[in-house]
Each structure stands twice: as C-alpha cells, then as structure tokens.
Amino acid sequence: MDTVTDIQEHYRSDFQRVGKALPGFADLRRKAFERFAALGFPTGREEAWRFTDVTPIAEIPFKPASGTANPNQFAGLAAGALKALQITFVDGRYAPSFSTLDLPEGVGVTSIGEILKTEPDVLAPLVQVPDDPFAALNAAFFRDGAAIRIADGVQLARPIHVLWLSSLHGDPYVMHPRTVLSLGEGARASVVTSYLGPSGGTYLMNAVTTALLAPGSALDLTKVQRESQQAFHVERLDVRADRGSNFTHHSISLGARIARNDLSVTLEGEGSECSLFGLYEVAGSQHVDHHTFIDHARPNCSSRELYKGVLDGRARAVFDGKIMVRPGAQKTSAMQTNKNLLLSKEALVHTKPQLEIFANDVKCKHGATIGQLDEDVLFYLRSRGIGLSEARRLLIHAFAGEIVDTVKTDAVRSQIGGCLALIAGGA
C-alpha cells in the first residue's frame, strides 16, 4: 500500500509540474485528477476488477512520454499497406511524417492536439470527469489524439487507419491519447486502430475513444492491439448509436502484459444495431480482460456479441459482458457468446455473460464455453499424416477463423492471420 500511495503522489507531482502547460480544460483536468486521487487504482475488492490485478501498473512510476523516437525502431512493425487514409502517432504525439491524409470531400481527420490549441470548446461535450480511475487519469493528462468527422451522406471507400506506435525508451513511460469518431446522418466509414510496439518496451497506453453515430450511419471499427509483451494497455470505448444506425466492432488482442478493454454501447435510437466481435490470443503470463456493456435503451434494436479466446502457458483471460434491456425497449433481439480454448493446464479463464431484461417482448440469449483441443480430431488428423504441431495449428485457426473472417479490411485480416500462424506454431 505504501508503494501504491507513493505512485499516486508521483502522478500528483507530475500533474502539478505539467498540468499548467496542458492546453484546454484546466478546471476539468484538475477535477479529473482529484477524482483519480480519490479513487486510487482499482483493486480486487471491486467487482469490475475482481480478476484483474493492476498492481504491476500501480507500482511502476511511469513518466509522461517525450513524443520523440527513432523511426528505425518501427521498421517492419506495421508491414502490409492497408491502402488507407492514415494518421499516425508516435509515443502519443501526432507524427505528420508518418501520416497520409489525402482526404476526400466531407471527411475531416485532425490531431486533437491542434484542436486543443485552437478551439477546445469543440471537445467540451465529450470531456467529462469519469468515475473510472484510468479514464480520469486520461482526462487529466490527455494532450493529443485523432478527431475524425464524416459528413452527412458521405460513403467512404477507403478505411481510415489510426496508427499508434510506441517506441523503446530507457524509462517506463505513459501515454493518454483520445480518439473521437463522429459520423453524420447516413454516413458510412471503416476505421482501423492499430496499437503497435517493439519487443522490450515498457509503457502504459491509457486510451479513451468515443464514437457518435447519427441516424442512419454505419461505422465498422477494428482494433488491433499488438503491444510489447512488457507493455500495459487500457482502453475505454464509449459508443452512442442514434436511430437506425449500425455499429460493428472487432477487438483483436494479441500483445501486452496486461490488456484491459472496456466497451460500452448505448443503442439510444430506435432500430439501431451493433455487432461486437473479439479475439484474444495470449500465452506465458499475459492477462487480457474484456468488459462489455450493451444498453438497449429503445425498442426494435438488435445486438450480436461473439468473443473467442485462445490461451496457453499461465495466461489469464476475463470476459465480463452485460446486456441491459430497458423498460419499454420492446422487440429487442440480443445474443451474447464467449468461447475459450485452453492449450495448457495452467491457463485460466473467468467468463461472466449477463442479461438484465426489463421488457417482456424480447429475444435474448447468452452463453459461454471453455474447452481444450479435441483429442479425437487431433488423432484423426495425425492418422492422415499431419504432424502434431500442424494439426494443432489447423484446429486453432479453425476456432479463431469465425472471428477473423468477419473483419472486412483485407490487409488487416491477412495481418491477423499471420500473427495467428506464429502463435499457433508455438502452441
């Protein structure tokens, strides 16, 4: 406890030192930091963090990222062109030399750092003092990120790629980026966010993302997290979907020592839809946690949720998903499934799918499974001349393929497949 208290004082000292220089929202930043100080880092006594121990994060005195890095560190890390409009951040800061923003009419992609300097009031409705300690830290310290605006009726042909590159530093460092996605009425867009870091880097990526969908819009958002095995990754994603809109999300979690993904979707307009897909593959002592909340606030809305995990070594995973159907949200259709494949006897999964239903004309179901590779199928493959390693790889690919095949961006789908081949090959 003394160590954790010292770390909180370390953050207070950093805030007192750099807080005055951070652009915009001085009063809100102060309140957000005081909120973090009052909450402290979460512990196992809190239900939402019961199976995720953040002590390794709480004990490291992370310093604010400098925003400078040698570009050679990233050679080959983001291989495979996405043929996308790309905005890149290095150590949490906008990197124009790594970005390609030949934007079509009706599409705006801007650095939040620039917005904070020129017109911070634009972000005011989205910057609040949250009750989550990591999000509160973000609100206190954020200084850059991506703001993406798709105008009414724009149908974007190419995806937008938001690339977060983290470098090797001598000391552990922290980044608090923000991403804001806003789609106008009838707009359609695909966005890919990639979090990448070279092996050996110790840092905390503490991100907050907000997506606003106007009536009739459609957003396909894919997140690929391949951080350093010594890194820590925390993201809070909040989505508000208006009438008749459609939100699809893929969460691909392959890296980081500890990864926490908090996703909240509010279907606040009648007839809105969302589909959430997740794939996590962890090994060694990695830990990955997905907490999802889908709020059916209006009638005639539908949601589909499918998360799959592959665990090896002493890896740990948490899936905690809740679907709430509010009073009056009749004609709701919701499905939630979590499936896990354990490759070792020491791997462990905590899964908790939940439904809270306050309406009587709904179709809702949920379920979870935990299992191992089928020995009979392995025997069958080996009896056909396929080696044990290749047989295991084929079965792991078949298990994960249901998620990978739903990713629409070809280059991302191929990239994920290549990572799975490496992981399965070591199984």
N, C-alpha and C positions, 0 to 999 in steps of 0.2 A: 504493500500500500504506500510506503514511503517513496518507493521508486516512481509509482504512478503519479503521486502528488507532485514530485519533483518535475515530472514530464509536463504536467498541467501548468506548472509555474514557468517551465521552459516556453510553452506556447504563449503564455501571458506576456513574457518578456519579448518574444518575437512580435506579438501584436502591438505592444507599446512602442517597439522600435520601428516597425514598418507600417503600422496602421494609418498614420497620418499621411503617408505617401501614396496609399492606395486610392485610386480615383473613384469618386462617387460613393454615395450611400454611407457617409461617415457615421451617422447616428444608428442606422440599421446594423452596420458592421459591429459597432460597439455592443449593441443589444444581442446580436448573434453570438459574439464571443462570450458574453456573460452567461448566455444560455448554455453554451458548451461547458463553461466552467462550473455551472450549477449541476449539469447532468453528469459530467465526467464521462470517461469511456465506458461503454456498456459492459456488463458482467453477466455471468451465468445465472444470476438471480432474476434477470429479466427474461420473460418468456420468449421474446423475439430473438434473443441471443443465447438461449439455453445451451445450444450445441455448438456454438461458435465462440471460441476463446480468442479474444483480440489482445491478450496480454503481450504477445510479441510486438504488436503495433504500439501498444501503450508504453512499452518500456524503451523504445528507441527515440532518441532526441532528433527527430527529423528537422532539417533546416530548409527554409524556402529555396526552391530551385533557382539556379542562377539564370537559366534560359539560354546558356551558351553551350555548344557542343561541337565536337569534330565530326563533320559529315561522313567521314570514312567509317565511323562506327556502325553506320546503318547499311553498309554495302551488302546487298542480297537479303536484307531483313524483310523488305516489303516487295520481294520479287513477284513478277506476274502483273502486268499492267491491267488495270480494271477498265481502261477506256472510259474514264470518268472525269468529271469536274472535281478537282481535288484541292482541299485546303488543309495545310499541314501545320502541326505544332510540334516544336522540339522542346522538351522539358517544360511543357505547359505554355510556351510562348509562340505566337504566330510566326511562321517561317515563310516569308514570301518566296524565297528562292527554291523552296521545295513544293510550291503550290502552282496549280494550273487552273486559272479561273477565267476561261473564255466563256462567259455566261451568256445564255440566250436571253431574249427579252422576257421580262416578267419573273426573272429569278435573281434573287439577291443573296450573296454569301459574303458576310462581313466578319472581321475579327471583333469580338466583344470588347477587347482592349481599346479599339478605336471608338466604339460606341460609348464606353465609359468616359472617354476624354471629351467627346463632342456633345452627346445627347443621352446621358444616363437615364433620364426620365422615361425613355422608351422601354427600359427594362423594369421599371418600378413595379408594375403589376405582377411580375414573376419572381421578384426577390422578396422573400418573407423571412421571418425568424422561425425556423422549424424546431420541432421537438427532438429530432434525431441528432445526436451529437456530431456525427460525421458531416451531415448536411449543414449543421450550424457552423462548424469549422469552415466549410466551403463558403458559406455566406459571409463570414468574417474576412476571409483571405482571398477570395477569387479576384483575378485581375485580367483573365483572358479566356478565350473560348471561341466557339463558332456560332454565329447567328445566321440562320438560313430561312429565307422567306420565299414562298412560291405564291405568285399572284393568282387571283381568281381565274379558273378555267385553264390554267397552264398545264399541259401534259408533257412532263419532262421525259425525253427519250433516253438520255444517259443518266446513270446514277451519280450522285454526289458522294464523294469519298472524303470523310473527315479522318485524317491520319494523325495519331498521337504517337510520337517517337520519344522514347526515354533513353537517355544516354548513361554511360558509365561515369560516375563521379567518385571522388575519394571518400566523401562522407555521405551517409544516408540523407536523402532529400525528399521533399513533399511537393506535390502539385495539387491545386484546387481548381480545375477547369470547369467551365459551364458551356453547355450546348443548348441552344434554343431553336426548335424547328416549328415553323408556322406555315400551314397550308391554307390558302384561300378557298373560297367556295368552288367546288367542282375540280380542284387541282389534284394532280396525281404525280407522285415522285417516289423514287427509291433512294435511300441513303444508307451508306455503309460506314460504320465507325470502326476503325482498327486501332487497337492498343498494342503496341509492339515495343519490346525492349531487349537488348542483347543480354546474353547469359552473364551472370555475375553482378548485375546491377541491383543495389538495394535502395528501394524508394517506395513511397506511398503515392498511388494515384487515387485521389479522392474527388470523384467527378459527380456532377449533378446535371441531369438532362431533362428538358421539358419539351413536350410535343403538344401542339394545339392544332386540332383538325376542325376546320369549318364544315358546314353542311355539304354533304355530297363529295367530300375529298377522300383521297386514299393515300396512305403512307405505308411503304414497305421499308422497315428499318432493320438492318442486320448489324449485329455487334460481334466482332471477332477479337477475343482477348488472348493474346499470346505474350504475356509479360514475362520478364525474367523469373526464374524459379526462386529467386531470393526477394522478389518484389511483393508488394501488397496492393490489392486492388479493391476499391469500394466505389460502387456507383448507385445513385438513386435516380430512377427514371419515373417521371410523372407524366401521364398522358390524359388529355381531355378530348373526348370524341363527341362532336356535335351530331345533329340529326343526319341519318343516312350515310355517315362516314364509315371508313373501313381502315383499321389499323392492323398491320401484321408485323410481328417482331420475332427475330431469331437471335438467341443468345448462345454464342459458341465460346465456351470457356475451357481453354487448354493450358493456360500458364498460371503464374503467380504462386507464391507460398500459401497465401490466404486470399481468397476472392469472395467478395460479398456483393450480391446483385439484388437490389430492392426495386421492384417494379410495381407500380400502381396505375391501373387503367380505370378511368371513370367513363362509362357509357352514358353521357348526360343528355343525349339527344335520341329521340325515338327512332328505331330502325338502325341504329349504329351497330357495328360488328368489330370484333377483334379476334385475332388468332395469335397465340403465343407458342413458340417452339423453342426448345432449349436442348443443347447437347453439351455435356461436360465430360471430359476425359482427364483423370488425374491419377498420379502414381506417387510412389515414395511417401513423403509426409505432407503432400499437398492437401489443402482443405478448400472446398468450394461450397458456397451457400447461396441458394436462390429463395427469396421470399417474394411471393407474388400476391397481388390483390386486385381482383376484378370486381368493380362496383356496377351492378346493373341498376341504374337509377331511373330508367324509363322503360316503358313497355316495348315489346316487339324487337328486342335486342338479342344478339347471339354472341357466344364466345366459345372458342375452342382452345384448349391448352394441352400441350404434349411436351413433356421434358424427359430426356433419356440420359443416363449416366453410365460411364464405364470406369471402374475403379480397380487399381492394382496396388500392390505393396501395402503400406499402412495408411493409405489415403482415406480421407473422410469427406462425406458429402451431406448436405442438408437440403431438403426440399420442403418448403412450408408454403402451401398455396391456399388461398381463401377466395371463394366466390360468394358474393353477397347479392341477394335479390331483394331489393327494397319493396316496401308496401306499394302496391299499385303498378309494379313492374311486371304486369301480366304478359303472357305469351313469350316469356324468356326461354331461350334454349342455351344450355351451358354444359360443357363437357370438360373434365379435367383428369389427366392421366400422368402418372410418373412411373417410369420403368427404369430399373437399375440392374446392371450386370457386374458382378463381383468376380475378379480374376484371382484373388488371393483370399486366404482365410482370415487375414488380418485387416482387410478393408471393411469399412463400416458406413452404412447409410442410415440417416434419420429422415423418414418421409412422413408428411402430415398433410394430406389433401383434406380440404374442408369445404362444406357448404353451409351457408346461413340463408334460409329462404323465408321470406315474409310475404309471399304471394302464393295463391293456390292454383293458378293455371300456368304451370311451367313444366319444362322438360329438362331435368338436370341430373347428371350422374358424375361420379368421380371414383378413382381407384388408384392403387399403387401395387407394384410388384418388385421383388428383389430375388435374383436368382444367379445361377452360375452357367457356364457353358455346358450344353447338353453332351454328356459323355457318349451317349448312343450316336449322336450326329457326328461327333469327333471320330468315333470308331468307324463309322460308315465312310467318312472322307478319307481316313487313313487306309482303309481297306481298298480304296480306289487308287492308291499310290500317291496320295497327297501327304507330305510331311506334317508333323505335329504343329510346327510353327506356322506354316502356311494355312493349315486347317483352322487354327485359332484366329489368324488374321482374317480369313474369309468370314467366319462367324461374327467377329466383331464388326466388320464392315457391313454385314447384313443387318445387324442390330442397329447400328448408327445410321444406316442409309435412309431410313424413313424420315429422319430429320434433315440430313444433308440434301436429299432430293427436293425438299421444299424451298431451298434457297434459290432465288430467281437469277441472281447475278452469276454468270458462268464462271468468271475468273475467281470469285470468292468460293464457289462450290468446288472448283478444282483445287484451290489452295487448302481448303479444309480437308479434302480427300487426301492430299499429300501429307498433311500433318497426321491424319489418322493412320496412314500406312506406316509412318515412322513409329508411332506409339504402339500400334498393333504388332509391328515387327519385334518390339522389345518385350511383348507380353509373354 
